[in-house]
Amino acid sequence: MKLIDLSQPLYDGAPNCPAHPAVKSEIIATHEEVGWRVEYLTLASHTGSHVDAPLHKLAGAASLDDIPLESWVGPAYIADLRGIAADAPIDAKLLAAKLPEDLRDRIVLLATGWGQKRAKTDEWLHHSPPLSPDGAQWLVDRGIRGVGIDHYSIGGCTDPINSQTHTILLGAGVWIVEELLFPAEVFQLPQPVKFWSLPVNFRGFTGAFCRPVIVVE
C-alpha cells in the first residue's frame, strides 16, 4: 500500500486565510532546559489542510462529532482544472466537462493548481478560482458526499459567492476539505481514487485539521 500525501504543511508564519490569526509556532520547552521539547501553536481550526462541518456556516447544524468517521473516507474523482485563470469561476458547465455524470455518494476533488501557488501573495490570498454557487448546486444535485479544493476557501475570497457556495454545500450535508496539494502523480491514477481526510477529534468544532491522502494499493 502507498499513501500519496495531499496535505499542506503548517509552520510558524505559514500562509493562511487573511481573516484568521497569523499562524504562530513557539517552542515553550527545550531539551537543554527541561529534557523535553514542546511547541505551542496559535492558529484557527480552519488552517492548513482542514475540513468544514455544516456548523461552520449554519447555526445549529452538524458539528464534526455528528459526522460518522467513515464519511471522510471513500472513492473520489479528481477534476483536473490546472491552468484555470485567477478569479475564474468553477461553474456547472466546467464541472460537467471534467467529471462523470454519476457522482452519487462520491467525493469530488477540485485541482486548480492553486496549491502550488501557496504563498503570502495577492494572487493566492485574494484571487483563487472559486466554486460558483451554480457549480456547488450541480454537485449537490448529483448527491456527492464531500468536496475538496487546493485553496483555503472553496468559494474564493469574496462574498457573496463564498458565503453562498458554503451555504449550498454545507446546507445539503456535503462536507468540505480545503487547502489540498495535488502532486503530479495523482493525475496518472485511474479514477475514482481512494481518498481519506480524517479530521482531528475536536468536540463540537466547526472544522479541524486533517491529513488528506490518496491510498494506492
C-alpha positions in Angstrom: 0.0 0.0 0.0 1.2 3.5 -0.8 -0.1 6.8 0.6 0.1 10.0 -1.6 0.1 13.0 0.7 -2.3 15.8 -0.3 -1.7 18.0 2.7 -0.2 21.4 3.1 2.4 21.8 5.9 1.9 24.0 8.9 4.7 26.0 10.4 5.4 29.4 12.0 4.3 32.1 9.6 2.6 29.7 7.2 0.3 31.3 4.6 -3.4 31.2 5.7 -6.7 33.0 5.3 -6.0 36.7 6.0 -9.3 36.9 8.0 -7.8 34.4 10.6 -5.0 35.0 13.1 -1.5 34.6 11.8 0.0 31.1 12.3 2.5 31.0 15.1 4.6 28.1 16.5 6.6 28.8 19.6 9.0 26.4 21.4 8.0 26.6 25.0 10.3 23.8 26.3 13.7 22.7 25.2 15.9 19.7 25.8 18.5 21.8 27.3 16.2 23.4 29.8 13.8 20.6 30.9 14.8 17.5 28.9 11.8 17.8 26.5 10.8 19.8 23.5 7.3 21.2 23.2 5.7 23.5 20.6 2.8 26.0 21.4 0.5 26.7 18.4 -1.7 29.7 17.7 -4.0 29.2 14.7 -7.6 29.0 13.7 -9.2 25.5 13.4 -9.6 26.2 9.7 -5.9 26.5 8.9 -3.8 24.4 6.6 -5.4 21.2 5.3 -8.7 21.1 7.2 -12.3 20.1 6.9 -15.5 22.1 7.3 -18.6 20.7 9.0 -22.0 22.2 8.4 -21.9 24.1 11.7 -19.1 26.3 10.2 -21.8 28.2 8.2 -25.2 27.1 9.5 -26.3 27.7 13.1 -27.5 24.5 14.8 -26.2 22.3 12.0 -23.9 19.2 12.4 -20.5 19.6 14.0 -17.6 17.3 13.5 -19.0 15.0 16.2 -22.1 14.4 14.2 -20.4 13.1 11.1 -19.5 9.4 11.0 -15.8 8.8 10.7 -16.5 6.6 7.7 -17.9 9.5 5.8 -14.5 11.1 5.5 -13.2 8.1 3.5 -14.3 7.0 0.1 -14.0 6.9 -3.7 -13.1 10.3 -5.1 -12.9 11.9 -8.6 -10.3 14.5 -9.3 -11.4 17.3 -11.6 -8.2 18.5 -13.3 -8.7 22.2 -13.5 -5.0 23.1 -13.7 -4.4 26.2 -15.9 -7.7 27.9 -14.8 -7.3 31.7 -14.6 -7.3 33.7 -11.4 -10.8 34.5 -10.2 -12.4 32.3 -12.9 -15.5 30.6 -11.6 -15.7 26.8 -11.4 -19.3 26.6 -12.6 -21.7 23.8 -13.5 -20.6 23.8 -17.2 -17.0 23.4 -16.4 -17.7 20.6 -13.8 -19.9 18.7 -16.3 -17.0 18.7 -18.8 -14.5 17.4 -16.2 -16.5 14.9 -14.2 -18.6 11.8 -14.8 -22.4 12.2 -14.5 -22.8 9.6 -11.8 -21.3 11.0 -8.6 -23.7 9.7 -6.0 -22.0 9.2 -2.7 -18.7 10.1 -4.2 -16.1 12.7 -3.2 -15.1 15.4 -5.7 -11.6 17.0 -5.5 -11.0 20.2 -7.4 -7.4 20.5 -8.5 -6.9 24.1 -9.7 -3.1 24.3 -9.3 -3.5 26.9 -6.5 -2.0 24.5 -4.0 1.4 25.0 -5.8 0.9 28.8 -5.6 0.5 28.9 -1.8 2.3 32.0 -0.5 1.5 35.3 1.0 0.9 36.9 -2.4 -2.1 39.0 -3.6 -2.8 36.3 -6.1 -3.0 33.4 -3.7 -4.7 35.4 -0.9 -7.3 37.1 -2.9 -7.7 35.7 -6.4 -8.2 32.0 -6.3 -10.8 30.4 -8.7 -14.0 29.9 -6.7 -16.5 27.2 -6.9 -19.5 29.2 -8.0 -23.0 28.8 -6.4 -24.3 27.1 -9.5 -21.3 24.7 -9.5 -22.0 23.9 -5.9 -25.6 23.2 -6.7 -24.6 21.0 -9.6 -22.6 18.9 -7.2 -25.3 18.8 -4.6 -27.8 17.7 -7.2 -25.6 14.7 -8.0 -25.6 13.5 -4.4 -21.9 13.9 -3.6 -20.7 13.2 -0.1 -17.8 15.7 0.1 -15.8 18.1 -1.9 -12.3 19.4 -1.7 -10.1 22.1 -3.2 -6.5 23.2 -3.2 -7.1 26.6 -1.6 -8.0 27.9 1.8 -11.6 28.6 0.7 -13.7 26.7 -1.7 -15.8 29.7 -2.5 -12.9 32.0 -3.1 -12.1 35.2 -1.2 -15.1 37.4 -1.7 -18.8 37.5 -0.7 -21.5 36.9 -1.7 -20.1 34.0 -3.7 -18.0 32.5 -0.9 -21.0 32.6 1.5 -23.5 31.2 -1.0 -21.2 28.3 -2.0 -20.6 27.3 1.5 -24.3 27.6 2.4 -25.3 25.4 -0.6 -22.8 22.7 0.1 -23.0 22.6 3.9 -26.8 23.1 3.9 -27.0 19.9 1.9 -24.8 18.0 4.3 -21.8 18.0 2.0 -18.6 18.3 4.0 -15.7 20.3 2.6 -11.9 19.8 2.7 -9.7 22.7 1.9 -6.0 23.5 1.4 -5.1 20.4 -0.5 -1.9 20.0 -2.6 -2.0 17.7 -5.6 1.3 16.2 -6.7 1.6 15.5 -10.4 1.5 11.7 -9.9 -2.2 11.8 -8.9 -3.3 12.8 -12.4 -2.0 9.5 -13.7 -4.1 7.3 -11.4 -7.2 5.5 -12.5 -10.4 7.1 -11.2 -12.0 7.1 -8.8 -9.2 7.1 -6.3 -9.4 6.1 -2.7 -9.4 9.2 -0.5 -9.0 9.7 3.2 -9.4 13.0 5.1 -9.8 12.1 8.8 -10.1 15.2 11.0 -8.7 15.6 14.5 -11.3 14.6 17.1 -12.3 18.1 18.3 -15.6 18.0 20.2 -18.3 20.4 18.9 -16.0 22.1 16.4 -16.9 23.6 13.1 -13.7 22.3 11.4 -10.4 20.6 12.2 -7.0 19.9 10.8 -6.7 16.7 8.7 -4.1 14.7 6.8 -5.7 14.1 3.4 -4.2 11.2 1.4 -4.9 9.0 -1.6 -4.5 5.3 -0.9 -2.9 3.3 -3.7 -3.0 -0.5 -3.3 
